[in-house]
Amino acid sequence: MSLPVIHLVVAARPNLPKIAALWHALAEAPPICRPLILHTGQHHDAAMFGQHLADLDLPAPHIALGVAAGAGHAALTGQTMMAAEAVWRRDPPALVVVAGDVDGTLAAALAARKLGLHVAHLEAGLRSGDRLMPEEVNRCAVDAVSDILWAPDRATAQRLVDAGHPRGAVRAVGNAMVDSIFRARQRALAQPLPAGLMLGGYGLVTLHRPSNVDDPAVLAALLAALGDAARHIPLVWPVHPRTAQRLGDTPLPPGVMRLPPQGYLAFAGLLAQARFTATDSGGVQEEATALGIPCLTLRDTTERPVTLEAGGNRLVTPAGLAAAVAALLATPANPPQKIPLWDGRAGARMVAHLREVLGSMAMAA
């Protein structure tokens, strides 16, 4: 009997380390299915996609929809749904796995469910409470249509059950981002730092959320805050393409080094060797906490409250950033508490659940 085919959907860069955890766990376990990577195209260039495939030891996508970002949320979602539907009408998989909360994730989940395909959501249950955040809308909608919900921690899994999802559909598997950062840690630490930087002697900055970079006044306030923080310690900032468009020719403050987008290993190396990170990225909050790097999150809310509870992350305003940096530098580094299930075994737990699910599907067929 041939193995069932499952499609692992990747749309944007943040999806790749999550899917990589499942891909490698499937490769290391006795065969239960034939996984194929389907790339929607939301991120597609070398800086935001291609180099990450190589760094994460992932193959080139088996299926490419070719729907690139740039036309707005509605157009990207609709075009991706149509392209995915065309592929799945011709050759439907037994299961579609979607990861995270980007527009391509939502589009694939909706297209699959409307065709009657089973959907698994990797990184289910995250909530920031900010309904103006596009990713928050996507998270809620993807969870609502998914048959299998893989949560990164027990509290998040319980939240899904409390919200009415069947207990048997929900599984606390751990954090897939942590699997990938642990797998890459030694190679990341071997990455050379840019000239002028040394281990523990800089802060790492990432900013790309629309709420931070789309409003010129908000972005100007953040630049001023980074300038104040850089008086205490040099900062290095790999600038996301979205943010680069908003910055244009605006010079960065003294003490802030601008870098182009980094590959997965290069960025992980910068993070692992930093004194701290200041970010608005959900994934960086997780990676920093797992690596024991203090994280200052430049947002009002986070969908990863477990990182706050562990002591590795705190929310700060632009106005409070410099003081937070000064306080952090004045105290010895204090590793956060270990988060249960964030142990590099999320992929193995997903495979164990998949074995149960696929076995039940085979018996019902």
N, C-alpha and C positions, 0 to 999 in steps of 0.2 A: 504494500500500500504506500502511495506517495505521501510525503509530508505535506501538511497544510501550509499554504503561503500566507505570510503576514507582511503588511506594508508598514514600514517605519517612516513616518512623515517628518521631514526636516524642511523648514521654511527660511528661518533666519539664524544668524550665528548663535544666539543663546540656546537654540534647540540642539545643536550638535553635541556638546558634552553630555547632555541628558540621554540622547539616543545612543551615544557611544557606550554608555554604561550598560545598556541593554544589549547592544550588538556584541560586545566582548563577552558578556556573561553567557549569551546564547552560544557563542563560538567555543566557550570553555566547558559547556555542559553536554551531556548526551543529546543528540539531535531530537528535537520535538517539533520543529517547524522549519520552513525555508524563509528566512527574513530577506526582504528586499527594501532598499532605501529609496524612497520617493521624495524628490526635491521639488518643491513648488516653484522656487525661483525668487522668493522675496528678497533674499540676499544672494548674490551670484558672483560677485567679483572676487579676485584673489585675496584682497585684504580682509573682506568680511566673510568669506566662505571657503575658497579653495585651499588656502594655507591651513585652515583649521582642520579640513579633512585629513591632510597629510599628518599634521601634528597629533591628531587623535587616532591615528592608525585606522581610519575608515576608508572604505573603497569609494570610488566615484559612484554617484547615484545610479541605480539601475534604471530608474524612470525619472525623467526631467519634464516638468510641465512648462517651464519657461515663462512663468508669470512674475515679472519683476515689480518691485515697489516703485512708487513715484506718482501714481495717479490718484492717491487718496484712499482712505480706508474702504469705502464702499466699492470702488472699482476693483481694488486688489482682491477683496473678499469675493465679490461676484465672479470675477474672471477666474479665480482659483477654483471656486466651486464648479464652474462649467468645465474647466480642463480636467479636474479630478473625476467628475462624473463621467466624462467621455472615456477615460482610462478604465474606470471600474465597471462600466456597463459592458465593455468588451471582455474584461478578464477580472472578475471580482475576487479579492482575497478573502481568506477566512476571517481576518481581523485587521483593523486599521489602528495603529498606535500613533497618537499625536502627543506632542510634548509642549509644555509651557503655555504661553498666553498671547502669542503674536497673531496677527490677522490670518496668516496662512494656516495656523493651527485651528482657528475657528472655522475657516472655510472648509478644510478637509474634514473636520468632525461633522459639520452640517451636511456636506455632500454625501459622506458615507452613510449617515443615519437615514437620509432621505431615500437611499437605495436599499435600506434594510440591512446594511453591513454592521457587524459588531465593532464598537469603538472602545479603545482603552485610552484613558487620559493619564499620562505620565506627568506627575507634579500637580495632582488634583487637590482642590480644597483651599488653596491660598486665597486670602482675602485681606485687602488693605482697608476696606470700608469707604474708599474714595470712588464713588460712582462716576466722577468726571474723568477718571483715568481710563483710556481706551483698553488697556490690558485687563482692568478689573471687569469691564463688561465682557470681554472675551473669556476670562476665567469662569465666570458664572454661567455663561451660555454653554461652554464646552462641558463643564461638569453636568449640566442639566441633560445633555443628550448622550452622555457616555454610559456604557454598560459596565465598564471596569474603571475603578478610580484608585490610582496608586498615589497615596499621600506620603509626604516626606517625613512626617513624624506622627506620633500617636494622638496628640491633641488635635491636629488637623484632620486626621481620620475620624475622630469622634465628632468633630464639627460637621462633617459630611453626613454621618449617621443621624445626628441630631436634626439636621436639615431635611431628613426624610429619605435619604438614599438607603437602599437595602444594605444591611450589614454585610451580607455575603458578597456584595459588589465592591466593597471598600476594603483596601488593604494598606496598612502602614508599612511601607517597604524601606524607608530611609531616603536619603538625598542622592539622586543620581549625579548631580554636579560634584558632590564630594567624592564619589567613586572615581570620576575622571581626574580630579585634581590630585587625588592620592596616587593614581596610576602614573601621572605625568610628573610628580613632584621632583624626582631626582633629575630627570631630563630638564625640567624647568630651572632648577637651581644651577645647572651647568651652563645656562644661557648667559652670555656676556652682558654686563650692564652698559648702557650708553656712557660715553666719555664724561667724566666729571661726577658720576654717581658711585657711591660705595654702600656696602651692605649696612642696612639700618640707618643710613644717612640722608634719607629723603622720604617724602610722602608721595603717594600715588593718587592721582586724580582721575576720575571718569565722570562725565556729565553728558547725558543725551536725552533725558525725559523732556517732552514738549513743555511741561509746566516749568521747567528750569531754563530752557534755551530758546523757546519760540518768542517770548516777550522780551524785546530789547531792554526794557528797564530791569527786569528780573535778571537777565544775563549780565547786565552791567554791574548789578549789585553783587553777583557771584564773582565776577572778575575782581572787583574791589576786595571782596572777602579773601580770595585766593592770594591777592597781593599782600594783604595784612598777615595771612598765615605764613607766607613765604619769608617774612622777616624772621621767623623762628627756625625754619628749616627749608631747604630747597624742595620744590615740588616738581614732579614730572607728570605730564598730561598727554597721553595718547588720545588725540582728538577724533571722535566719532565723525563720520562723514556728515551726518545731520547737523552736528554742532559746528563743523567747519563751514558749512553753508551759512549758518547764522552769524558766525564770527566775521566772515569775509576777510578783510585786510586788517581788522582790529589787532593791534599788537597785544601780546600777553604781558601781564605785570612782570617787573623784575623778579627774578628768582623762580619763575615758572617756566620750565622747559617744555616746549611743544614737540610731540612726536606724532608721526602718522599712525593710523590704526595698526595694531600689532597682531601677529599670529597667536594661536592659542598658547604655544610654549613660551614665546617671548613675553606675552602679557603675564602668564603665570609666574615666570621668572621675576618680572618686575614686582609683582604682588608679594611673592614669597620672600623677597629680600628687602621690602620696604619697612619703614618704621611704623607706618599706618597707611590707611587709604581713606580718602574722602570721595564719596560716590553717590550716585542716585540709582545705581544698578542693583536689581534684586539678586542676580547671580553673584556679583562681586561681594555682596553682604554674606552670602553663603560660603563662598570660597575663602574669604578672609577669616571668617569665624572658624572654619575647618582647619586653616593653617595657623591659627593663633595670632593673626595680624589684627591689631585694633582697627575698627571700622567706624567712621563718622559718616552717617547717612544724611545727605542734604535733601531731606524730604520731611513732610509733616507726618506721614504715616509709613508703615511698612507692612507688607503681606508676609514678612518673615519674623513675627514677634518672638519666635523661639531664639533668634540670635540676640535679641535684647535681653531676654531672660537669662541667657547663658553668660552675659556680661561682656561679650566680644563686640557688641555693636551699640551705638547710641544715635538718636536722632538729634540733629543740630540745625539751626537756622543759619543762613549766610552771615547774619550779624554776630552770631555766636561762634563762628568757626575758628577765628584766630584764638579766642580764649580757650576753646576746647583743645586746640592743638598745643597751646602753651601748657595747659594742665596735663595733657597726656605726656608731653616731653619731660615734665617735672617729676613724674612718678615712674618707678620701675615697671617694666612690662609685666603684666599679670595675665597669664593665659586664661581664656574663657573656660567655663565648665564644658565638659564633653557632653554633646547632645546625643541621647540614645538613638540608635539606628543610623547615625551619621558615621559609619565605620568602614565605608568602602564596599559594603555587601548589598547595596540596594539592587544592583543588577541581578544578583543571585536570587534575591527574594522575588523580584519580578518574574524571573524564569520559573521559580517554584509555583507561583500563582498561575502563570501561563500554562504550566503542565496540567494543573487542575482544570482550568477553563477549557483548554483545547480537548482534554479528555471528556469533559461533560458535553461539549459540542459534538464530538464524534459519536457519543452514545445516543444523543438526541437526533442525529441525522438518519 
